[in-house]
Amino acid sequence: MDIAVPINYYLILSAVLFAIGAIGVVTRRNAIVIYMSIEVMLNAVNLTFIAFARQLGDMGGHVFTFMIMAVAAAEAAVGLAIIIALFRNKRSVDVDEVNLLKG
Amino acid sequence: MFYLFGFGAVFGAVATVTSRKPVMSALFLIVNMLCLAALYAQLEAHLIAVLQVVVYAGAIVVLALFVIMLLNLQEKQGLVRRHKIALQIIGGVIVAIIVTSLAGSVDPSAIPISAEGMEEFGTVAGVAKVLFTRYILPFEIASVLLLAAIVGAVILSRSKV
């Protein structure tokens, strides 16, 4: 185990992962891939929490990561149910074709 | 070790975002999550590392794979104009530069590692002790959230929506 890795490296890695996820959310049109990009972003935030928890010696970060995992699980259930309902109505999961709320 | 898993995680994330087929995206997402689990283990968050593998790589990605196979999706191509995508990517890169420079400006010597001497840091017992004393209210709220999610998913997946 390399204890010597400073917290910066973890924070930069987390920021890079978050940006990759954000680019995925704005550039892809497939709703499932967008959903997976959101998962990448959530994981990046988790990494920041864990890194700071270790640096500060506070296990609140672990608890918060736990909560994010619960939210991600809820999001998986509801989000994928929405995607299935969308596919049933539109025969596609392309987010550009969904404009029900457009005025 | 950090570089190995760090590059693995970045590679997994890039491949997730750029893959043409959603199934490949989901498989690369597993790579990303396993690398992150290894990083959590190196940060002495043993419980979270195990949960990452079980909950994310296990449950959530498998659920996404089920949906992908259920819907049998075909990716359409060439609908978004080139310059639009270029604009979005440039915006994303700018965000990346800002966030990484923010992260890089943290001075690690200013906050010394204070988790080193702690006995049960990151173990099941340690996390449980904190979770069921100081953070008991968020824990209970999470149970309500999961219940609401179950009800919502059942309602959404009925035949008439």
Boltz contact constraints between the chains, C-beta under 6 A:
constraints:
  - contact:
      token1: [A, 1]
      token2: [B, 42]
      max_distance: 6.0
  - contact:
      token1: [A, 2]
      token2: [B, 1]
      max_distance: 6.0
  - contact:
      token1: [A, 5]
      token2: [B, 2]
      max_distance: 6.0
  - contact:
      token1: [A, 6]
      token2: [B, 108]
      max_distance: 6.0
  - contact:
      token1: [A, 7]
      token2: [B, 108]
      max_distance: 6.0
  - contact:
      token1: [A, 8]
      token2: [B, 104]
      max_distance: 6.0
  - contact:
      token1: [A, 8]
      token2: [B, 106]
      max_distance: 6.0
  - contact:
      token1: [A, 8]
      token2: [B, 108]
      max_distance: 6.0
  - contact:
      token1: [A, 11]
      token2: [B, 103]
      max_distance: 6.0
  - contact:
      token1: [A, 11]
      token2: [B, 106]
      max_distance: 6.0
  - contact:
      token1: [A, 12]
      token2: [B, 100]
      max_distance: 6.0
  - contact:
      token1: [A, 12]
      token2: [B, 103]
      max_distance: 6.0
  - contact:
      token1: [A, 12]
      token2: [B, 104]
      max_distance: 6.0
  - contact:
      token1: [A, 13]
      token2: [B, 6]
      max_distance: 6.0
  - contact:
      token1: [A, 15]
      token2: [B, 99]
      max_distance: 6.0
  - contact:
      token1: [A, 15]
      token2: [B, 100]
      max_distance: 6.0
  - contact:
      token1: [A, 15]
      token2: [B, 103]
      max_distance: 6.0
  - contact:
      token1: [A, 16]
      token2: [B, 10]
      max_distance: 6.0
  - contact:
      token1: [A, 17]
      token2: [B, 13]
      max_distance: 6.0
  - contact:
      token1: [A, 19]
      token2: [B, 92]
      max_distance: 6.0
  - contact:
      token1: [A, 19]
      token2: [B, 95]
      max_distance: 6.0
  - contact:
      token1: [A, 19]
      token2: [B, 96]
      max_distance: 6.0
  - contact:
      token1: [A, 20]
      token2: [B, 13]
      max_distance: 6.0
  - contact:
      token1: [A, 20]
      token2: [B, 14]
      max_distance: 6.0
  - contact:
      token1: [A, 20]
      token2: [B, 17]
      max_distance: 6.0
  - contact:
      token1: [A, 22]
      token2: [B, 92]
      max_distance: 6.0
  - contact:
      token1: [A, 23]
      token2: [B, 92]
      max_distance: 6.0
  - contact:
      token1: [A, 24]
      token2: [B, 17]
      max_distance: 6.0
  - contact:
      token1: [A, 26]
      token2: [B, 88]
      max_distance: 6.0
  - contact:
      token1: [A, 27]
      token2: [B, 85]
      max_distance: 6.0
  - contact:
      token1: [A, 27]
      token2: [B, 88]
      max_distance: 6.0
  - contact:
      token1: [A, 32]
      token2: [B, 22]
      max_distance: 6.0
  - contact:
      token1: [A, 32]
      token2: [B, 68]
      max_distance: 6.0
  - contact:
      token1: [A, 33]
      token2: [B, 22]
      max_distance: 6.0
  - contact:
      token1: [A, 33]
      token2: [B, 25]
      max_distance: 6.0
  - contact:
      token1: [A, 36]
      token2: [B, 16]
      max_distance: 6.0
  - contact:
      token1: [A, 36]
      token2: [B, 25]
      max_distance: 6.0
  - contact:
      token1: [A, 36]
      token2: [B, 29]
      max_distance: 6.0
  - contact:
      token1: [A, 37]
      token2: [B, 17]
      max_distance: 6.0
  - contact:
      token1: [A, 40]
      token2: [B, 13]
      max_distance: 6.0
  - contact:
      token1: [A, 43]
      token2: [B, 36]
      max_distance: 6.0
  - contact:
      token1: [A, 50]
      token2: [B, 40]
      max_distance: 6.0
  - contact:
      token1: [A, 50]
      token2: [B, 43]
      max_distance: 6.0
  - contact:
      token1: [A, 50]
      token2: [B, 45]
      max_distance: 6.0
  - contact:
      token1: [A, 54]
      token2: [B, 43]
      max_distance: 6.0
  - contact:
      token1: [A, 54]
      token2: [B, 44]
      max_distance: 6.0
  - contact:
      token1: [A, 54]
      token2: [B, 115]
      max_distance: 6.0
  - contact:
      token1: [A, 55]
      token2: [B, 111]
      max_distance: 6.0
  - contact:
      token1: [A, 55]
      token2: [B, 113]
      max_distance: 6.0
  - contact:
      token1: [A, 57]
      token2: [B, 114]
      max_distance: 6.0
  - contact:
      token1: [A, 57]
      token2: [B, 115]
      max_distance: 6.0
  - contact:
      token1: [A, 57]
      token2: [B, 118]
      max_distance: 6.0
  - contact:
      token1: [A, 59]
      token2: [B, 126]
      max_distance: 6.0
  - contact:
      token1: [A, 59]
      token2: [B, 127]
      max_distance: 6.0
  - contact:
      token1: [A, 59]
      token2: [B, 130]
      max_distance: 6.0
  - contact:
      token1: [A, 62]
      token2: [B, 45]
      max_distance: 6.0
  - contact:
      token1: [A, 62]
      token2: [B, 48]
      max_distance: 6.0
  - contact:
      token1: [A, 62]
      token2: [B, 127]
      max_distance: 6.0
  - contact:
      token1: [A, 63]
      token2: [B, 130]
      max_distance: 6.0
  - contact:
      token1: [A, 63]
      token2: [B, 131]
      max_distance: 6.0
  - contact:
      token1: [A, 63]
      token2: [B, 135]
      max_distance: 6.0
  - contact:
      token1: [A, 65]
      token2: [B, 48]
      max_distance: 6.0
  - contact:
      token1: [A, 67]
      token2: [B, 138]
      max_distance: 6.0
  - contact:
      token1: [A, 67]
      token2: [B, 142]
      max_distance: 6.0
  - contact:
      token1: [A, 69]
      token2: [B, 55]
      max_distance: 6.0
  - contact:
      token1: [A, 70]
      token2: [B, 142]
      max_distance: 6.0
  - contact:
      token1: [A, 74]
      token2: [B, 145]
      max_distance: 6.0
  - contact:
      token1: [A, 74]
      token2: [B, 146]
      max_distance: 6.0
  - contact:
      token1: [A, 74]
      token2: [B, 149]
      max_distance: 6.0
  - contact:
      token1: [A, 76]
      token2: [B, 60]
      max_distance: 6.0
  - contact:
      token1: [A, 76]
      token2: [B, 63]
      max_distance: 6.0
  - contact:
      token1: [A, 77]
      token2: [B, 149]
      max_distance: 6.0
  - contact:
      token1: [A, 77]
      token2: [B, 153]
      max_distance: 6.0
  - contact:
      token1: [A, 78]
      token2: [B, 149]
      max_distance: 6.0
  - contact:
      token1: [A, 78]
      token2: [B, 152]
      max_distance: 6.0
  - contact:
      token1: [A, 78]
      token2: [B, 153]
      max_distance: 6.0
  - contact:
      token1: [A, 80]
      token2: [B, 63]
      max_distance: 6.0
  - contact:
      token1: [A, 80]
      token2: [B, 67]
      max_distance: 6.0
  - contact:
      token1: [A, 81]
      token2: [B, 153]
      max_distance: 6.0
  - contact:
      token1: [A, 81]
      token2: [B, 156]
      max_distance: 6.0
  - contact:
      token1: [A, 81]
      token2: [B, 157]
      max_distance: 6.0
  - contact:
      token1: [A, 82]
      token2: [B, 156]
      max_distance: 6.0
  - contact:
      token1: [A, 85]
      token2: [B, 156]
      max_distance: 6.0
  - contact:
      token1: [A, 85]
      token2: [B, 161]
      max_distance: 6.0
  - contact:
      token1: [A, 87]
      token2: [B, 71]
      max_distance: 6.0
